[in-house]
Amino acid sequence: MAIACARHILVKTKEEAETIKKQLASGIDFAKLAKKHSLDKSSAKNGGELGEFGPGKMLKAFDNVVFKKPVLTVHGPIKTKFGFHLIETIYRH
């Protein structure tokens, strides 16, 4: 079974996610932006880190990024019932 470790930033709007993604692209630290902006306070305090998890533990849209897209790349905005996510898979094995 695959295991992955990822981090994310959750915000209310697509526009907010796109603004943060531009800040990430300009070199601003992911963890710093997660702590400042993410609505997921439990992961935000850890720089957006979600720890290790397997397929099916997150929403399908989230799993599709973590288990199918390239690692160490920020993907999104990804829409779920919680809002818009920027997701970076740290590792997958």
N, C-alpha and C positions, 0 to 999 in steps of 0.2 A: 504494500500500500504506500502511496506517495505521502510524503510529509513536507510541509512548507512552513516558512516563517515569513510574515509580511508585516508591513506597517501601512497605515492609512490616515488620511485627513478627511473628516466628514463635515460637510457644510450644507446649508439649506438650499443654495441656488447654484445653477450651472455657471452663472457669471462669476460668482465668488470663487468657485473651484478653478475656473480658467484664469482668474487673476492670480491665485496662489500658484498655479502651475507655471505661470510666467515668472513668478518670483523664484521658484525652484530652478527654472532654466537659467536664471541670471546668477545662480550660485548661492542663494540663501539656503541655509540648513533646513532639511526636512523636519528634523525633530523640533527645532525652534518654531517653525510654522505650525506644526501639529499642536504643540503646547499652547500657542497663541490662538489658533482658530478652530480646532476640531471640536465638534459637538459631542464626540464620544470621549467624555472626560476620563473614563477609566483607562483608555489607551493613550489619551493625550498626555497624561502625566509621565508616560514612558516614551515620549517622542513619537507616538502613533503606533508603537509596536504592539502586535497582537499575540506574539508568541507562536509556538508551533501548533499546527492543526492539520487534519487530513481532509480529503474531499468530503463534501456533504455537511461540514460543520458550519459553514458560512452560507449566505444566500447564493443562489445559482449564479447571478451576475458577478458576484465577488469571486466565486470559485473559478469561473471562466477566465478571469484575469490571472489569478494566482497560479492556476495549474496548466494554463495553455499559452500565456504570453511570456515574452522574454523577462528574465530576472534582471534586477538592478536597473530597471527602467520605470519611470513614473507613468502610469496609465490612467486615463480618465479625462474628463469626468465620467464616472460610471454611476448611473441612476439606480437607486434601490428605494424601497418604501421608507427608508430612513432619511434620504436626501441624496447628495452627490458626493462621491468618494474619489479621492486621488489615491491610487494603490501602487505600492512598490513591493514586489516580492524580493526578499533579501536572499533567500535560498530555497531550493526545492530538491528533494531527493527521494 
